[in-house]
Amino acid sequence: MRRLLSMPPMTQNAAPGPRNLITDVPGLQVGQAHDEAARTGVTVILPDDRAVAGCDVRGGGPGTRETDALAPENLVDAVDAVVLSGGSVYGLAAADGVVAWLGARGRGYGLVTSDGVPRSPVVPGAILYDLANGGDKRWGEEPPYRRLGREAVEAASTDFALGTAGGGYGAMAGKLKGGAGSASAVTADGITVGALVLVNSFGSVVAPNSGTFWSAPYEMGAEFGGRGAGGLAAAGDDWGLAKSDPKARMNTTIACVATDIALTPAQARRVAIMAQDGLARAIRPVHAPFDGDVVFALSTARRPLPEAADFAVARIGALAADVLARAVARGVYEARAWVGAEDWRSTFG
C-alpha cells in the first residue's frame, strides 16, 4: 500500500531535563520576585539573546501587553523578555520595570543606531487576578509591580522556586492554592522543550473526590506525587474543586513554553496554539469566560530546525502540550497556602 504521508521515524520517549525546569532550554533564565504583604508577585522569562516568539490567547477575560506585536505578519520578530505577573491590570506595569532594566543595558529592538537614541526592548506579558486573596492591596498610586518586575529580572537564573513564588505567589487553582510550575522534556535526538506556568484557574486541577491530578497520565517519575491516574473520573457538570463563585477576569492561567529549535514567528505561534491543549489536559473546565488564559512560545534557536520542518513543529507542539500539563500539576503540588487557604499536600498528601 502506498504511504499517504512520509514522516521521519519516531524517536524514543523523552525524559525530563537535568533541572526539570524551562531553563533546561539552553539560552533561558527565569527571575522571580514577590511582595509577601500584598500576596502578589512577578515572574520574568529572560533569554540570553533576543528570541523568536508567538502567542495564543484562549481565555474569555485576558489581560495582555504587546501580544499584537508578535503576529507573524508584523515587523517585530523577536522579544527581549516575557513577563507573567499577578495584580490584574496593575500587574501590566511589571513589564515597565523590565523594559527599563533592559534598555539601560542596551538591549532591545533598534530600527536605527544613533548616539542618544535608546533601543526599544520588546517585552510582551500577561497578568492574572490575585487582588481578592486577602493581601494588603492598599497601595494608592504606587502599585509595587514596576519594582517587582525590576527585582525579578535582576534575580534571573537557571534555578528558581516553584509553588508559592513569583507571579504565582497569590494564585489560587480552583479552591486549592495555585502557584508557579515548570517542567521540561529532552528527546532522544536532543530536542529540548520546557514550560513555565502560573496557575490561577477557575477550574480544578484534580478529579472530583480525589487528589489525582488531571495531568497524571503525563507525569514523569514522581514529579507531582506519583499517585498514578487511577482516580481520574468525573460526571458531567461535576467540576470538583473548581471555584464556586467565579467572576469575569478574576482567574487565569498564564504560561510560556520554549524550545532550543530555531522557529519562525509563524511556527512559534503554532507551538503556542498546540501548547494550549496542555491546559485542557490539566484543568477542568478551562478557557472559560472567567479565565484569561494565555500561552507564549519562545525559540532560543540554539539548534537548527530539522529538514522535515512541519513534522518537527508538530513534535515540538505536542511535547509543549505535555510539558505544560505537567508544569500545571507541579505548580499546585509545590504550592504552600497561607492561613485560611487549602493546598494540595494538606488536603490530599
N, C-alpha and C positions, 0 to 999 in steps of 0.2 A: 504493500500500500504506500502510495506517495505521501511523504510527510507534508502536512499543510503549513507547518511553521518550523523554520530552522532556528534552533536555540543552542547555545553552548551547553555542555554538560553541567548538571548541578554539582555544587561543591558540597563538602561535608558540613555538618552543622556548625553554627557559630558558637562562640563562647564569650563570656564577659571579658573585658579588658582588665589590665592589672589593677586599676582603681575601681572599676565598675561605675565610672562617672563619665559625664560628657567630655571631660578633659582627657580621656583616653584618645580622643580625636586629636592628632598632632596639630599644634598651632592654636589651641584654645586654652584660655584661662577663665576662671569664674571668681568674682568677688561678691561678698555679701555684707550687709550692714542692717542693724535693726535698732529700733527705739523701744526699749522694754516698757516704759511707762505708757507710751501710746499704742503698744501692741501692734506694731506695723514694721515694715522693712522693705528692702530693695535688693534685687539680685541683678548682676551685670554679667553678661557673657562677652568676653573681650578677646577677639582674635589677635594673634601676633601681627598679622598683616590684614589689609582690607579683604573681606570675604564676600563672595557672591552670596546673595540671599534671595529667598522667596517667602511668601506669607499666604496663609489661608485663614479666613475668618468664618466661623460657623455659628457662634452663639447669637442669640437674639438681642443682646444688650452689650455690645463690645465697647471698650474704650481703648483707643489706639493712637499712635503717633507715627507719622511718616510711612505708613503702610502703602499709600498710593505710589510713593517713590519707587517701590520695589517691583511694580508691574514690569514685565519683560519688555514692553514697548517704550518705556521711559528712559531718560538719559542715564540715571544713576544705576550702575550695575554691580555695586558692592557697598558694604557697610563697614563702619568702624567699630561698632558695638551694638548689642541688643540689650534693652533694659526691661526687666519684668518687675513690677512694683505693686505693693499694696497701696491703699489710700484713695481708691476710686479716682475721680478727676484730679484731685490734689496730687496723686502719685505720678501723673504725667510729667510733673516738674522734675522728677528724679533724673530724667534724661538731660535736663539743662545742666545739672552738675557734671554729668559725664561728658557732655559736649565741651564745656569749659575746660575740663581737665585734659581732654584730647587736643583741643585747639591750642592750649598753652604749650603743648609738646610738638606742635607742627604736624599733627595727624589730621587727616580728613581729605575731602574732595577739593581739588583746585582746578578750576577751568583755566585760570591764568596764573602765572607765577610772577609776583611783583613784590618788592620790598614794602612792608607795611600793610599788605593785604593778607589777612589771616585765611587759613584754609577753613573749609566747612565740613566738620565731622558729620557723617550720616549715621544717625542713631535712632532707629525705629524702636518702638516699645509698646507695651500693653500693660493694662492695670487690672487689678481685682478689687472687689469691695470688701473692706475689713473695718469700716467705720463704726459698726454697731457691735463690736466684740467686747465692749466693756473697758477698753483702754481710754486713756485721757487724751481726747482729741481737741482740747481747748487751746488750740494754737493760734487763734486770731488770724492775723495777716502774715504769719510766719510759719507755714507748714514745714515739717522737717525734711521734705523729700529731696530738695536740691542738695542739702547737706548729706543726706543718706546716700544719694547717688554718687557723690564725690567720694565718700568714705568707702563705698562698695568697690568702685573701680580702683581705688588706691590699694585695696586689700586683695586684688586679683591674684590667683594662684592656681596651681593644678589640683590642689586639695581644698575641699570645702565641706561644710557641715550639711547634713540632711535633716529633715523634720522641721522643728520649730526654729527656723533660721531664715535670714534674708527676707525676700519678698513673701515667703510663706509663714513668717513669724505669726501673723494674726489670722491665718487662713483656717476655715472650717470645711471639712469634706462631709457634706450632709450633716449629720448630728455628731460626727466624730471630729477630733482635732485634725485639721489638714496640715499641709506643710510643703517644704521643698523636697522634691525627689529627683533622682538621677540614676541612670543605668547606661551600660554600653554593650556592644557586641563586636567581635572581630571574627571575620570569616576565615576559612582555611586558606583562601587565596589572598588574604591580607586587607580586605576592605574593613574599615572601622566606621561604625555608626554609633552615635551617642544621643542621649536625650536628657533634658532638664525640664522640670515642670513644677509649677506652683498650684497645688490642689485646693481649690476653694469652691468646690462644686455644690450645686443644688442637689444632684443625685448622690446615691450611695455607692461607695467603693466595695462594699461587701454584700453578699447574698442575704436575703431576709432570714432572720432567725439563725444566723450563722456568722462566724468571724472569717469565713472564707472569702478571700479577695476575688473579685471578678477576673482579675489578672492571673489567677492561679495557673491556668494551662501554659502560661508563657514564662513562669518563674524558672530561674536558673539557680541551681543549688538551693540554699535556704535563705535567699536574699531578703525575703519578707515573711519568714517564719516556717516555710517548708511544710505547710499543712496539707498540701495537695488540693485537688479540685473536687473531692468527693462531696463537698457541701454545696455545690452550685446547683441551685434550683430556685425558681420563683414563679408564682402565679401572675397572670396578667393583672396590672394595676397594683401589685404589691411591691412597693419600692423600698420596703425595709427602713433603713436608717437615712433616707433622704430627708432634707429639711422639711418640716411640717408647715412652715409659713413662708414660702418663697415670695420674694418681691422682685420686680423688674430691676436689673442692673445690680443686684445685691449678691451675686455669686461669681462664677467664672473660674475656669481652669486655663491657665496660660502657659505656653511651653515653647521650647526651642529644640529642634533636632539638628544634628550636624554630621557631616562625613568628611573624610580626607580626600575623597574622589573629586576631581575637577568637574564642576557642573556649570551649565549656562543658567542665567536667571529663570528661563522657562522650565528647565529641568529641576531647579531648586523649588520652584512653585509646585511642580508635580509631586515632588517628595513631601512637601508640606501638606498637600491635599491627601496623599496616601497616609501620612502620619496621623491625621485626624482620626483614622479608624482605630488607632491605639487608645484614644479617649473613649470611643464607643465600646471597646473591649473591657475597659477598666471602670467605667462609671455608668450607673443606670438610674434614671434617664440622663441623657446628655444633650447638649446643643439646644436646650430649652429656651423659651422666651426670656427666662430669668437669668440665663447664663451669657457670658461674653467670650466664649471660647475662641482662642487664637493660637495658631501654631506658626512659628517661624522655622525656616530651614536654612542652614549655613553650609557652605563648602569652603574648606581651607585649601583645597587644590594641591595637596601635597603629593597626590598620585594621579596619573592620567586616567581619564575615562576609558574603560575597555572598548575594543573595537565594536562589539555588539552593544552599542550605546543605549538603545531603548530597553534592551533586556537588563542592562546594568542599572539603569534608573529604576526599573521595576523592582529589582532585587533590593536596592537601597531603600526605596519607599516601603517595601514590605518589612524589611528589617527595622526601619524607623518606627513603624506602627507597633511592632512587637516590643521594641525597646521602650517606647513611650508608655505602653501599658504597664510594663514592669516598673518604670520610674514612678508612675502614679501610686502604685501599691507601696513602693519603698518610702515615698514621701509621707504617707499616712502611718505606715508601720514604725517609722523612726520618730514621729512627732510625739511630743510630750505636752500635755494640756496644763493650763493654768487652773487654779482653784475654781470649781464650778463647771468645768467642761470635761468631756469624756475623751480619752484617747483609745486607740486600738488595744494597746497592751493592758491597760487597766480594765478594759471591758472583756477582752477575749483571750488575753495572754495567759 
